[in-house]
Amino acid sequence: MLFAALYAALLAACGAAPVARQPWMPDLGDGRYQNPVLHADYSDPDAIRVGDMYYLTSSSFNNAPGLPLLQSPDLVNWTLVGHALPQQVPLHVFASPQHGKGVWAPCLRYHDGKFWIFYPDPDFGVYVMTATEFAGPWTAPHLLLAGKGIIDPAPLWDDDGQAYLLHAWAKSRAGIANQLTLRRMAPDASRMLDDAGKTVIDGNRLPNYTTLEGPKLYKHDGYYYVFAPAGGVESGWQSVFRSRRIDGPYEDRIVMTQGRTPVNGPHQGAWVRTQAGDDWFLHFQDKRAYGRVVHLQPMRWRDGWPVIGEDVDGSGIGQPVSRDRKPVAGHAAAAPATSDEFDGASLGLQWQWNANWKPEWYSLSARAGYLRLYGQPEQSGRNLWDAPSLLLQKLPAESFTVTTRMDVGALGEGGKAGLIMYGADYAWLGTCREGGKTRLALASCHKTEAACVEREEAGVELAGPQLWLRMQVRPGGVTTFSYSSDEHNYVIIGQPFTARMGRWVGAQMGLFAMDGGHIDIDYFHVTP
């Protein structure tokens, strides 16, 4: 505590502000890390190493921009550096929220001097993008393999120059699932070289296998390896398959289960090897309202099979670890940004819109040091579930606090704006303007998939246009809203709200303005 106080004083004396504490830090500061290394909804992660740097992307479903780009020097301390997909395609389809659709599990690779992302849209097919620099710019998505239900692509460029694409199937679109299909691909990923491919791994022929998906294809020591989860995201396991031939037949082995840990799943990820030759595995855990958070496991080889996590009984089946040594020592603690002062030329990279966004929705220059949100028309008239202009970001920890300051003096008649916890159920605290008067309101909507009608839970009159709003989140997503008119004394309003996940995504937090006029937001602070 004394050191922290002295450090803060030194920074103040130098005219600098202390770095804001993050709600969750995986780096323990003593050469070890704690899981998850990303306590946020970076679902279906895939990662690679190029030189001394590690790179990661994940699914992003209906949000735009999509395909987040993260990098780390040590597999523990990750920084968000951009998004590969500024707007989702087709543009007109994603002009409105397409819940549970859009960018599903991507595959990240480095080949021929370029970064590659292969990503599936379950309704259109597999797209491919490339970039010479990871942070971009990335090429426009090229539809490599059209078709419904083709998901989870994994390319491999073989030693003889041939290229392949392995993928899974979504039963909701294709009518089949639990199978992995291998296709021949042009080495430049411009087109496919066959019409149908071959099912090389059929989970329906394996005892107790369901929902085999999310494959990653590697070649190592003369074997082709397929890392693929099965059994479902909340209760499944991680399997590995191997063969001397890329088209099989493949042997199978379960290599990691939940075991005696609280880490359910554990599901779908990426094998990464360090410069020193150590092996690690990144995977996700489904935490409902918090989304699919990312864990890092040590990995080693035994008899030509990987063992992931802690093998407590020598069976070759590991279970997730909660803490371990850092894969690469000596790097500073870091985590993806959450807070935003709105004093730059662009929004923080942590922000995503609920659909393809339009420049006229917001401004960072209309009022210096503020984000101006222009009120957009409500889509349904019942609730905000299908509002494309919600400005959202991922939940960063089990417990955290959000505080924001707003000027609502220019909100239009009939408009509403505020701070939202958004999912299949949602709640917001903000302002409504009716009859020329602006009042504070706490509103909620439960079961948006059943077209719930938003209702006001509590409300008070406002003395002026300046307003401080706060949202405190505790384990289980239990969210308490409060407000202040002086930035110091906060008053709790209404009853606690329990956050609920959306369609394949965790709950999200953010800001909105609807139905005319505008609001100005001074800052968005996220703290422990």
Summary of the structure (lengths in Angstrom):
residues: 528
radius of gyration: 23.7
end to end distance: 16.1
largest distance: 75.1
contacts: 1817
relative contact order: 0.13
helix: 6%
strand: 45%
